[in-house]
Amino acid sequence: MIQLIKFGADWCGPCKLIAPTIEKLQAKYNAEGSEIEIISSDVDQNPDLARTHKIMSIPTILILKNDEVVFRKTGVMQESQIELELTNILNEN
């Protein structure tokens, strides 16, 4: 199972910029039977999760494969960049 977690907050300008991209990816991947799950986590509402993953700046995107962080990027990413990372991780053995 692959999980993408986008950490952000309501008051964060760059987080607002990436939100539509994350919503679009959620609509595409969060389907029954999909190997990929896309999650948004507000650091103010879920501080324990942010602390667990040592989130210091937002937005931060983590991709986990089998509960292990395999990708981490802080800042706004384009949809194509995110999909490329997901595809590469999905195709790894």
Buried (B, 14 or more C-beta within 10 A) or exposed (E): EBBBBBBBBEEBEBBBEBBEBBEEBBEEBEEEEEEBBBBBBBBEEBEEBBEEBEBEEBBBBBBBBEEEEBBEBBEBBEBEEBBEBBEEBEEEE
